Amino acid sequence: MHLLVALDESEPGWAALEYALAEHPDDELTVVHVVDLSESGYGEVGHLGTGTMLEQRRERATELFERARDRSGDHSFETELIEGRPARAIVNYAREHPVDRIIIGSHGRTGVSRALLGSVAERVARRAPVPVTIVR
């Protein structure tokens, strides 16, 4: 089975990776991180420029992948840096690659923030072409 694990720098992101490693030790893993330039801080694009900002985010993603490898012990996996809105980018990656399941962390929004913002995990679960496991 080929699993797609969505990883960001949050605790739920790390929980998703740890779940995948523990529950699917013999499966093929691809760990993806999404760079979303639309979530830049006020003036960040104007100050740094899109190219510089993208390069900084790529460097942070490389460091994130290195930390993931450190945490994974002997388990090897592929990594992919993808760009765009997180939910859409993850779903599109799963559509375009031979992925059997997506594993993603839940950020646990409730109430008004959940109603207004939704969650990346929810949007992925609704739109994904494969089963999705949401890890809390």
Secondary structure, DSSP 4 states (H G I P E B T S, - for coil): -EEEEE--SSHHHHHHHHHHHHH-TTSEEEEEEEE-GGGPPTTHHHHH-HHHHHHHHHHHHHHHHHHHHHHTTT---EEEEEES-HHHHHHHHHHHTT-SEEEEE-----HHHHHHH--HHHHHHHH-SS-EEEE-
